[in-house]
Amino acid sequence: MLCPAWPVATRATMAVLEQLGDTLGNDHDLALLQQFVGEHADIAPDEAAALDGLIAAREMKLQAAALKLGRRLYTATPKALCLRLREDWQAWRGPGDRN
């Protein structure tokens, strides 16, 4: 979706959306890692506690970053953002294509 012909503001928005997706994906991956280790790994309780602490600290940083990115995305209302993206999409696709 990052079309070079789109306005700078739209490209910036799309970059933030991609960054937000990556950040949320990393947070989710950590939750899955923690679950997997808890269910399948045969490690000492102190090692499991240490890993849980590291995961929790990283998740806090990722979630804070995700909130910051989300606030940047939604300085305008979600409706206004969607309208702007739709207008840019339609301008890129041409006057005959309204999909």
Phi and psi restraints in degrees (range 20) as a CNS / XPLOR table:
assign (resid 1 and name C) (resid 2 and name N)
       (resid 2 and name CA) (resid 2 and name C) 1.0 -79.8 20.0 2
assign (resid 2 and name N) (resid 2 and name CA)
       (resid 2 and name C) (resid 3 and name N) 1.0 78.9 20.0 2
assign (resid 2 and name C) (resid 3 and name N)
       (resid 3 and name CA) (resid 3 and name C) 1.0 -82.9 20.0 2
assign (resid 3 and name N) (resid 3 and name CA)
       (resid 3 and name C) (resid 4 and name N) 1.0 128.1 20.0 2
assign (resid 3 and name C) (resid 4 and name N)
       (resid 4 and name CA) (resid 4 and name C) 1.0 -60.7 20.0 2
assign (resid 4 and name N) (resid 4 and name CA)
       (resid 4 and name C) (resid 5 and name N) 1.0 -23.0 20.0 2
assign (resid 4 and name C) (resid 5 and name N)
       (resid 5 and name CA) (resid 5 and name C) 1.0 -78.5 20.0 2
assign (resid 5 and name N) (resid 5 and name CA)
       (resid 5 and name C) (resid 6 and name N) 1.0 -12.6 20.0 2
assign (resid 5 and name C) (resid 6 and name N)
       (resid 6 and name CA) (resid 6 and name C) 1.0 -71.1 20.0 2
assign (resid 6 and name N) (resid 6 and name CA)
       (resid 6 and name C) (resid 7 and name N) 1.0 155.8 20.0 2
assign (resid 6 and name C) (resid 7 and name N)
       (resid 7 and name CA) (resid 7 and name C) 1.0 -59.9 20.0 2
assign (resid 7 and name N) (resid 7 and name CA)
       (resid 7 and name C) (resid 8 and name N) 1.0 154.7 20.0 2
assign (resid 7 and name C) (resid 8 and name N)
       (resid 8 and name CA) (resid 8 and name C) 1.0 -55.8 20.0 2
assign (resid 8 and name N) (resid 8 and name CA)
       (resid 8 and name C) (resid 9 and name N) 1.0 -41.9 20.0 2
assign (resid 8 and name C) (resid 9 and name N)
       (resid 9 and name CA) (resid 9 and name C) 1.0 -61.1 20.0 2
assign (resid 9 and name N) (resid 9 and name CA)
       (resid 9 and name C) (resid 10 and name N) 1.0 -39.0 20.0 2
assign (resid 9 and name C) (resid 10 and name N)
       (resid 10 and name CA) (resid 10 and name C) 1.0 -70.1 20.0 2
assign (resid 10 and name N) (resid 10 and name CA)
       (resid 10 and name C) (resid 11 and name N) 1.0 -41.7 20.0 2
assign (resid 10 and name C) (resid 11 and name N)
       (resid 11 and name CA) (resid 11 and name C) 1.0 -62.0 20.0 2
assign (resid 11 and name N) (resid 11 and name CA)
       (resid 11 and name C) (resid 12 and name N) 1.0 -39.4 20.0 2
assign (resid 11 and name C) (resid 12 and name N)
       (resid 12 and name CA) (resid 12 and name C) 1.0 -64.6 20.0 2
assign (resid 12 and name N) (resid 12 and name CA)
       (resid 12 and name C) (resid 13 and name N) 1.0 -42.1 20.0 2
assign (resid 12 and name C) (resid 13 and name N)
       (resid 13 and name CA) (resid 13 and name C) 1.0 -61.9 20.0 2
assign (resid 13 and name N) (resid 13 and name CA)
       (resid 13 and name C) (resid 14 and name N) 1.0 -44.1 20.0 2
assign (resid 13 and name C) (resid 14 and name N)
       (resid 14 and name CA) (resid 14 and name C) 1.0 -64.3 20.0 2
assign (resid 14 and name N) (resid 14 and name CA)
       (resid 14 and name C) (resid 15 and name N) 1.0 -36.1 20.0 2
assign (resid 14 and name C) (resid 15 and name N)
       (resid 15 and name CA) (resid 15 and name C) 1.0 -65.3 20.0 2
assign (resid 15 and name N) (resid 15 and name CA)
       (resid 15 and name C) (resid 16 and name N) 1.0 -40.3 20.0 2
assign (resid 15 and name C) (resid 16 and name N)
       (resid 16 and name CA) (resid 16 and name C) 1.0 -67.0 20.0 2
assign (resid 16 and name N) (resid 16 and name CA)
       (resid 16 and name C) (resid 17 and name N) 1.0 -39.8 20.0 2
assign (resid 16 and name C) (resid 17 and name N)
       (resid 17 and name CA) (resid 17 and name C) 1.0 -60.5 20.0 2
assign (resid 17 and name N) (resid 17 and name CA)
       (resid 17 and name C) (resid 18 and name N) 1.0 -42.4 20.0 2
assign (resid 17 and name C) (resid 18 and name N)
       (resid 18 and name CA) (resid 18 and name C) 1.0 -64.5 20.0 2
assign (resid 18 and name N) (resid 18 and name CA)
       (resid 18 and name C) (resid 19 and name N) 1.0 -42.9 20.0 2
assign (resid 18 and name C) (resid 19 and name N)
       (resid 19 and name CA) (resid 19 and name C) 1.0 -63.7 20.0 2
assign (resid 19 and name N) (resid 19 and name CA)
       (resid 19 and name C) (resid 20 and name N) 1.0 -40.8 20.0 2
assign (resid 19 and name C) (resid 20 and name N)
       (resid 20 and name CA) (resid 20 and name C) 1.0 -62.7 20.0 2
assign (resid 20 and name N) (resid 20 and name CA)
       (resid 20 and name C) (resid 21 and name N) 1.0 -43.9 20.0 2
assign (resid 20 and name C) (resid 21 and name N)
       (resid 21 and name CA) (resid 21 and name C) 1.0 -60.4 20.0 2
assign (resid 21 and name N) (resid 21 and name CA)
       (resid 21 and name C) (resid 22 and name N) 1.0 -42.2 20.0 2
assign (resid 21 and name C) (resid 22 and name N)
       (resid 22 and name CA) (resid 22 and name C) 1.0 -64.3 20.0 2
assign (resid 22 and name N) (resid 22 and name CA)
       (resid 22 and name C) (resid 23 and name N) 1.0 -42.5 20.0 2
assign (resid 22 and name C) (resid 23 and name N)
       (resid 23 and name CA) (resid 23 and name C) 1.0 -64.4 20.0 2
assign (resid 23 and name N) (resid 23 and name CA)
       (resid 23 and name C) (resid 24 and name N) 1.0 -46.7 20.0 2
assign (resid 23 and name C) (resid 24 and name N)
       (resid 24 and name CA) (resid 24 and name C) 1.0 -65.5 20.0 2
assign (resid 24 and name N) (resid 24 and name CA)
       (resid 24 and name C) (resid 25 and name N) 1.0 -36.1 20.0 2
assign (resid 24 and name C) (resid 25 and name N)
       (resid 25 and name CA) (resid 25 and name C) 1.0 -63.6 20.0 2
assign (resid 25 and name N) (resid 25 and name CA)
       (resid 25 and name C) (resid 26 and name N) 1.0 -42.0 20.0 2
assign (resid 25 and name C) (resid 26 and name N)
       (resid 26 and name CA) (resid 26 and name C) 1.0 -63.9 20.0 2
assign (resid 26 and name N) (resid 26 and name CA)
       (resid 26 and name C) (resid 27 and name N) 1.0 -39.8 20.0 2
assign (resid 26 and name C) (resid 27 and name N)
       (resid 27 and name CA) (resid 27 and name C) 1.0 -61.8 20.0 2
assign (resid 27 and name N) (resid 27 and name CA)
       (resid 27 and name C) (resid 28 and name N) 1.0 -44.3 20.0 2
assign (resid 27 and name C) (resid 28 and name N)
       (resid 28 and name CA) (resid 28 and name C) 1.0 -63.7 20.0 2
assign (resid 28 and name N) (resid 28 and name CA)
       (resid 28 and name C) (resid 29 and name N) 1.0 -41.7 20.0 2
assign (resid 28 and name C) (resid 29 and name N)
       (resid 29 and name CA) (resid 29 and name C) 1.0 -59.3 20.0 2
assign (resid 29 and name N) (resid 29 and name CA)
       (resid 29 and name C) (resid 30 and name N) 1.0 -39.8 20.0 2
assign (resid 29 and name C) (resid 30 and name N)
       (resid 30 and name CA) (resid 30 and name C) 1.0 -64.7 20.0 2
assign (resid 30 and name N) (resid 30 and name CA)
       (resid 30 and name C) (resid 31 and name N) 1.0 -40.0 20.0 2
assign (resid 30 and name C) (resid 31 and name N)
       (resid 31 and name CA) (resid 31 and name C) 1.0 -62.5 20.0 2
assign (resid 31 and name N) (resid 31 and name CA)
       (resid 31 and name C) (resid 32 and name N) 1.0 -40.9 20.0 2
assign (resid 31 and name C) (resid 32 and name N)
       (resid 32 and name CA) (resid 32 and name C) 1.0 -67.1 20.0 2
assign (resid 32 and name N) (resid 32 and name CA)
       (resid 32 and name C) (resid 33 and name N) 1.0 -39.3 20.0 2
assign (resid 32 and name C) (resid 33 and name N)
       (resid 33 and name CA) (resid 33 and name C) 1.0 -60.9 20.0 2
assign (resid 33 and name N) (resid 33 and name CA)
       (resid 33 and name C) (resid 34 and name N) 1.0 -46.1 20.0 2
assign (resid 33 and name C) (resid 34 and name N)
       (resid 34 and name CA) (resid 34 and name C) 1.0 -61.2 20.0 2
assign (resid 34 and name N) (resid 34 and name CA)
       (resid 34 and name C) (resid 35 and name N) 1.0 -43.2 20.0 2
assign (resid 34 and name C) (resid 35 and name N)
       (resid 35 and name CA) (resid 35 and name C) 1.0 -63.7 20.0 2
assign (resid 35 and name N) (resid 35 and name CA)
       (resid 35 and name C) (resid 36 and name N) 1.0 -45.4 20.0 2
assign (resid 35 and name C) (resid 36 and name N)
       (resid 36 and name CA) (resid 36 and name C) 1.0 -61.4 20.0 2
assign (resid 36 and name N) (resid 36 and name CA)
       (resid 36 and name C) (resid 37 and name N) 1.0 -47.3 20.0 2
assign (resid 36 and name C) (resid 37 and name N)
       (resid 37 and name CA) (resid 37 and name C) 1.0 -61.6 20.0 2
assign (resid 37 and name N) (resid 37 and name CA)
       (resid 37 and name C) (resid 38 and name N) 1.0 -42.1 20.0 2
assign (resid 37 and name C) (resid 38 and name N)
       (resid 38 and name CA) (resid 38 and name C) 1.0 -62.8 20.0 2
assign (resid 38 and name N) (resid 38 and name CA)
       (resid 38 and name C) (resid 39 and name N) 1.0 -32.7 20.0 2
assign (resid 38 and name C) (resid 39 and name N)
       (resid 39 and name CA) (resid 39 and name C) 1.0 -92.8 20.0 2
assign (resid 39 and name N) (resid 39 and name CA)
       (resid 39 and name C) (resid 40 and name N) 1.0 -28.1 20.0 2
assign (resid 39 and name C) (resid 40 and name N)
       (resid 40 and name CA) (resid 40 and name C) 1.0 -124.5 20.0 2
assign (resid 40 and name N) (resid 40 and name CA)
       (resid 40 and name C) (resid 41 and name N) 1.0 -19.6 20.0 2
assign (resid 40 and name C) (resid 41 and name N)
       (resid 41 and name CA) (resid 41 and name C) 1.0 -87.6 20.0 2
assign (resid 41 and name N) (resid 41 and name CA)
       (resid 41 and name C) (resid 42 and name N) 1.0 139.9 20.0 2
assign (resid 41 and name C) (resid 42 and name N)
       (resid 42 and name CA) (resid 42 and name C) 1.0 -103.9 20.0 2
assign (resid 42 and name N) (resid 42 and name CA)
       (resid 42 and name C) (resid 43 and name N) 1.0 82.5 20.0 2
assign (resid 42 and name C) (resid 43 and name N)
       (resid 43 and name CA) (resid 43 and name C) 1.0 -124.2 20.0 2
assign (resid 43 and name N) (resid 43 and name CA)
       (resid 43 and name C) (resid 44 and name N) 1.0 159.5 20.0 2
assign (resid 43 and name C) (resid 44 and name N)
       (resid 44 and name CA) (resid 44 and name C) 1.0 -64.2 20.0 2
assign (resid 44 and name N) (resid 44 and name CA)
       (resid 44 and name C) (resid 45 and name N) 1.0 148.8 20.0 2
assign (resid 44 and name C) (resid 45 and name N)
       (resid 45 and name CA) (resid 45 and name C) 1.0 -56.7 20.0 2
assign (resid 45 and name N) (resid 45 and name CA)
       (resid 45 and name C) (resid 46 and name N) 1.0 -36.6 20.0 2
assign (resid 45 and name C) (resid 46 and name N)
       (resid 46 and name CA) (resid 46 and name C) 1.0 -69.0 20.0 2
assign (resid 46 and name N) (resid 46 and name CA)
       (resid 46 and name C) (resid 47 and name N) 1.0 -33.9 20.0 2
assign (resid 46 and name C) (resid 47 and name N)
       (resid 47 and name CA) (resid 47 and name C) 1.0 -68.9 20.0 2
assign (resid 47 and name N) (resid 47 and name CA)
       (resid 47 and name C) (resid 48 and name N) 1.0 -40.4 20.0 2
assign (resid 47 and name C) (resid 48 and name N)
       (resid 48 and name CA) (resid 48 and name C) 1.0 -63.5 20.0 2
assign (resid 48 and name N) (resid 48 and name CA)
       (resid 48 and name C) (resid 49 and name N) 1.0 -41.1 20.0 2
assign (resid 48 and name C) (resid 49 and name N)
       (resid 49 and name CA) (resid 49 and name C) 1.0 -65.0 20.0 2
assign (resid 49 and name N) (resid 49 and name CA)
       (resid 49 and name C) (resid 50 and name N) 1.0 -40.3 20.0 2
assign (resid 49 and name C) (resid 50 and name N)
       (resid 50 and name CA) (resid 50 and name C) 1.0 -63.9 20.0 2
assign (resid 50 and name N) (resid 50 and name CA)
       (resid 50 and name C) (resid 51 and name N) 1.0 -43.5 20.0 2
assign (resid 50 and name C) (resid 51 and name N)
       (resid 51 and name CA) (resid 51 and name C) 1.0 -63.5 20.0 2
assign (resid 51 and name N) (resid 51 and name CA)
       (resid 51 and name C) (resid 52 and name N) 1.0 -43.9 20.0 2
assign (resid 51 and name C) (resid 52 and name N)
       (resid 52 and name CA) (resid 52 and name C) 1.0 -58.1 20.0 2
assign (resid 52 and name N) (resid 52 and name CA)
       (resid 52 and name C) (resid 53 and name N) 1.0 -40.7 20.0 2
assign (resid 52 and name C) (resid 53 and name N)
       (resid 53 and name CA) (resid 53 and name C) 1.0 -64.6 20.0 2
assign (resid 53 and name N) (resid 53 and name CA)
       (resid 53 and name C) (resid 54 and name N) 1.0 -42.8 20.0 2
assign (resid 53 and name C) (resid 54 and name N)
       (resid 54 and name CA) (resid 54 and name C) 1.0 -64.3 20.0 2
assign (resid 54 and name N) (resid 54 and name CA)
       (resid 54 and name C) (resid 55 and name N) 1.0 -42.9 20.0 2
assign (resid 54 and name C) (resid 55 and name N)
       (resid 55 and name CA) (resid 55 and name C) 1.0 -63.8 20.0 2
assign (resid 55 and name N) (resid 55 and name CA)
       (resid 55 and name C) (resid 56 and name N) 1.0 -45.0 20.0 2
assign (resid 55 and name C) (resid 56 and name N)
       (resid 56 and name CA) (resid 56 and name C) 1.0 -60.8 20.0 2
assign (resid 56 and name N) (resid 56 and name CA)
       (resid 56 and name C) (resid 57 and name N) 1.0 -41.6 20.0 2
assign (resid 56 and name C) (resid 57 and name N)
       (resid 57 and name CA) (resid 57 and name C) 1.0 -64.4 20.0 2
assign (resid 57 and name N) (resid 57 and name CA)
       (resid 57 and name C) (resid 58 and name N) 1.0 -42.9 20.0 2
assign (resid 57 and name C) (resid 58 and name N)
       (resid 58 and name CA) (resid 58 and name C) 1.0 -68.3 20.0 2
assign (resid 58 and name N) (resid 58 and name CA)
       (resid 58 and name C) (resid 59 and name N) 1.0 -39.4 20.0 2
assign (resid 58 and name C) (resid 59 and name N)
       (resid 59 and name CA) (resid 59 and name C) 1.0 -62.1 20.0 2
assign (resid 59 and name N) (resid 59 and name CA)
       (resid 59 and name C) (resid 60 and name N) 1.0 -39.5 20.0 2
assign (resid 59 and name C) (resid 60 and name N)
       (resid 60 and name CA) (resid 60 and name C) 1.0 -61.1 20.0 2
assign (resid 60 and name N) (resid 60 and name CA)
       (resid 60 and name C) (resid 61 and name N) 1.0 -42.4 20.0 2
assign (resid 60 and name C) (resid 61 and name N)
       (resid 61 and name CA) (resid 61 and name C) 1.0 -66.0 20.0 2
assign (resid 61 and name N) (resid 61 and name CA)
       (resid 61 and name C) (resid 62 and name N) 1.0 -43.0 20.0 2
assign (resid 61 and name C) (resid 62 and name N)
       (resid 62 and name CA) (resid 62 and name C) 1.0 -65.3 20.0 2
assign (resid 62 and name N) (resid 62 and name CA)
       (resid 62 and name C) (resid 63 and name N) 1.0 -41.7 20.0 2
assign (resid 62 and name C) (resid 63 and name N)
       (resid 63 and name CA) (resid 63 and name C) 1.0 -67.1 20.0 2
assign (resid 63 and name N) (resid 63 and name CA)
       (resid 63 and name C) (resid 64 and name N) 1.0 -37.9 20.0 2
assign (resid 63 and name C) (resid 64 and name N)
       (resid 64 and name CA) (resid 64 and name C) 1.0 -64.0 20.0 2
assign (resid 64 and name N) (resid 64 and name CA)
       (resid 64 and name C) (resid 65 and name N) 1.0 -41.6 20.0 2
assign (resid 64 and name C) (resid 65 and name N)
       (resid 65 and name CA) (resid 65 and name C) 1.0 -65.0 20.0 2
assign (resid 65 and name N) (resid 65 and name CA)
       (resid 65 and name C) (resid 66 and name N) 1.0 -40.0 20.0 2
assign (resid 65 and name C) (resid 66 and name N)
       (resid 66 and name CA) (resid 66 and name C) 1.0 -63.6 20.0 2
assign (resid 66 and name N) (resid 66 and name CA)
       (resid 66 and name C) (resid 67 and name N) 1.0 -41.3 20.0 2
assign (resid 66 and name C) (resid 67 and name N)
       (resid 67 and name CA) (resid 67 and name C) 1.0 -63.7 20.0 2
assign (resid 67 and name N) (resid 67 and name CA)
       (resid 67 and name C) (resid 68 and name N) 1.0 -41.0 20.0 2
assign (resid 67 and name C) (resid 68 and name N)
       (resid 68 and name CA) (resid 68 and name C) 1.0 -63.1 20.0 2
assign (resid 68 and name N) (resid 68 and name CA)
       (resid 68 and name C) (resid 69 and name N) 1.0 -44.4 20.0 2
assign (resid 68 and name C) (resid 69 and name N)
       (resid 69 and name CA) (resid 69 and name C) 1.0 -64.4 20.0 2
assign (resid 69 and name N) (resid 69 and name CA)
       (resid 69 and name C) (resid 70 and name N) 1.0 -40.8 20.0 2
assign (resid 69 and name C) (resid 70 and name N)
       (resid 70 and name CA) (resid 70 and name C) 1.0 -62.0 20.0 2
assign (resid 70 and name N) (resid 70 and name CA)
       (resid 70 and name C) (resid 71 and name N) 1.0 -40.4 20.0 2
assign (resid 70 and name C) (resid 71 and name N)
       (resid 71 and name CA) (resid 71 and name C) 1.0 -63.2 20.0 2
assign (resid 71 and name N) (resid 71 and name CA)
       (resid 71 and name C) (resid 72 and name N) 1.0 -37.5 20.0 2
assign (resid 71 and name C) (resid 72 and name N)
       (resid 72 and name CA) (resid 72 and name C) 1.0 -64.3 20.0 2
assign (resid 72 and name N) (resid 72 and name CA)
       (resid 72 and name C) (resid 73 and name N) 1.0 -40.0 20.0 2
assign (resid 72 and name C) (resid 73 and name N)
       (resid 73 and name CA) (resid 73 and name C) 1.0 -67.5 20.0 2
assign (resid 73 and name N) (resid 73 and name CA)
       (resid 73 and name C) (resid 74 and name N) 1.0 -37.9 20.0 2
assign (resid 73 and name C) (resid 74 and name N)
       (resid 74 and name CA) (resid 74 and name C) 1.0 -107.3 20.0 2
assign (resid 74 and name N) (resid 74 and name CA)
       (resid 74 and name C) (resid 75 and name N) 1.0 37.7 20.0 2
assign (resid 74 and name C) (resid 75 and name N)
       (resid 75 and name CA) (resid 75 and name C) 1.0 -65.2 20.0 2
assign (resid 75 and name N) (resid 75 and name CA)
       (resid 75 and name C) (resid 76 and name N) 1.0 -33.5 20.0 2
assign (resid 75 and name C) (resid 76 and name N)
       (resid 76 and name CA) (resid 76 and name C) 1.0 -94.2 20.0 2
assign (resid 76 and name N) (resid 76 and name CA)
       (resid 76 and name C) (resid 77 and name N) 1.0 163.8 20.0 2
assign (resid 76 and name C) (resid 77 and name N)
       (resid 77 and name CA) (resid 77 and name C) 1.0 -66.1 20.0 2
assign (resid 77 and name N) (resid 77 and name CA)
       (resid 77 and name C) (resid 78 and name N) 1.0 154.7 20.0 2
assign (resid 77 and name C) (resid 78 and name N)
       (resid 78 and name CA) (resid 78 and name C) 1.0 -55.8 20.0 2
assign (resid 78 and name N) (resid 78 and name CA)
       (resid 78 and name C) (resid 79 and name N) 1.0 -37.1 20.0 2
assign (resid 78 and name C) (resid 79 and name N)
       (resid 79 and name CA) (resid 79 and name C) 1.0 -63.0 20.0 2
assign (resid 79 and name N) (resid 79 and name CA)
       (resid 79 and name C) (resid 80 and name N) 1.0 -44.2 20.0 2
assign (resid 79 and name C) (resid 80 and name N)
       (resid 80 and name CA) (resid 80 and name C) 1.0 -64.2 20.0 2
assign (resid 80 and name N) (resid 80 and name CA)
       (resid 80 and name C) (resid 81 and name N) 1.0 -40.8 20.0 2
assign (resid 80 and name C) (resid 81 and name N)
       (resid 81 and name CA) (resid 81 and name C) 1.0 -61.7 20.0 2
assign (resid 81 and name N) (resid 81 and name CA)
       (resid 81 and name C) (resid 82 and name N) 1.0 -46.9 20.0 2
assign (resid 81 and name C) (resid 82 and name N)
       (resid 82 and name CA) (resid 82 and name C) 1.0 -63.5 20.0 2
assign (resid 82 and name N) (resid 82 and name CA)
       (resid 82 and name C) (resid 83 and name N) 1.0 -39.8 20.0 2
assign (resid 82 and name C) (resid 83 and name N)
       (resid 83 and name CA) (resid 83 and name C) 1.0 -62.7 20.0 2
assign (resid 83 and name N) (resid 83 and name CA)
       (resid 83 and name C) (resid 84 and name N) 1.0 -43.3 20.0 2
assign (resid 83 and name C) (resid 84 and name N)
       (resid 84 and name CA) (resid 84 and name C) 1.0 -64.2 20.0 2
assign (resid 84 and name N) (resid 84 and name CA)
       (resid 84 and name C) (resid 85 and name N) 1.0 -43.6 20.0 2
assign (resid 84 and name C) (resid 85 and name N)
       (resid 85 and name CA) (resid 85 and name C) 1.0 -64.5 20.0 2
assign (resid 85 and name N) (resid 85 and name CA)
       (resid 85 and name C) (resid 86 and name N) 1.0 -38.9 20.0 2
assign (resid 85 and name C) (resid 86 and name N)
       (resid 86 and name CA) (resid 86 and name C) 1.0 -64.4 20.0 2
assign (resid 86 and name N) (resid 86 and name CA)
       (resid 86 and name C) (resid 87 and name N) 1.0 -42.9 20.0 2
assign (resid 86 and name C) (resid 87 and name N)
       (resid 87 and name CA) (resid 87 and name C) 1.0 -62.5 20.0 2
assign (resid 87 and name N) (resid 87 and name CA)
       (resid 87 and name C) (resid 88 and name N) 1.0 -42.5 20.0 2
assign (resid 87 and name C) (resid 88 and name N)
       (resid 88 and name CA) (resid 88 and name C) 1.0 -64.6 20.0 2
assign (resid 88 and name N) (resid 88 and name CA)
       (resid 88 and name C) (resid 89 and name N) 1.0 -41.3 20.0 2
assign (resid 88 and name C) (resid 89 and name N)
       (resid 89 and name CA) (resid 89 and name C) 1.0 -61.8 20.0 2
assign (resid 89 and name N) (resid 89 and name CA)
       (resid 89 and name C) (resid 90 and name N) 1.0 -46.2 20.0 2
assign (resid 89 and name C) (resid 90 and name N)
       (resid 90 and name CA) (resid 90 and name C) 1.0 -65.3 20.0 2
assign (resid 90 and name N) (resid 90 and name CA)
       (resid 90 and name C) (resid 91 and name N) 1.0 -38.1 20.0 2
assign (resid 90 and name C) (resid 91 and name N)
       (resid 91 and name CA) (resid 91 and name C) 1.0 -64.3 20.0 2
assign (resid 91 and name N) (resid 91 and name CA)
       (resid 91 and name C) (resid 92 and name N) 1.0 -37.7 20.0 2
assign (resid 91 and name C) (resid 92 and name N)
       (resid 92 and name CA) (resid 92 and name C) 1.0 -71.1 20.0 2
assign (resid 92 and name N) (resid 92 and name CA)
       (resid 92 and name C) (resid 93 and name N) 1.0 -40.9 20.0 2
assign (resid 92 and name C) (resid 93 and name N)
       (resid 93 and name CA) (resid 93 and name C) 1.0 -74.3 20.0 2
assign (resid 93 and name N) (resid 93 and name CA)
       (resid 93 and name C) (resid 94 and name N) 1.0 -26.3 20.0 2
assign (resid 93 and name C) (resid 94 and name N)
       (resid 94 and name CA) (resid 94 and name C) 1.0 107.6 20.0 2
assign (resid 94 and name N) (resid 94 and name CA)
       (resid 94 and name C) (resid 95 and name N) 1.0 164.0 20.0 2
assign (resid 94 and name C) (resid 95 and name N)
       (resid 95 and name CA) (resid 95 and name C) 1.0 -67.0 20.0 2
assign (resid 95 and name N) (resid 95 and name CA)
       (resid 95 and name C) (resid 96 and name N) 1.0 -24.9 20.0 2
assign (resid 95 and name C) (resid 96 and name N)
       (resid 96 and name CA) (resid 96 and name C) 1.0 -85.1 20.0 2
assign (resid 96 and name N) (resid 96 and name CA)
       (resid 96 and name C) (resid 97 and name N) 1.0 -12.8 20.0 2
assign (resid 96 and name C) (resid 97 and name N)
       (resid 97 and name CA) (resid 97 and name C) 1.0 -111.1 20.0 2
assign (resid 97 and name N) (resid 97 and name CA)
       (resid 97 and name C) (resid 98 and name N) 1.0 115.8 20.0 2
assign (resid 97 and name C) (resid 98 and name N)
       (resid 98 and name CA) (resid 98 and name C) 1.0 -110.4 20.0 2
assign (resid 98 and name N) (resid 98 and name CA)
       (resid 98 and name C) (resid 99 and name N) 1.0 16.6 20.0 2
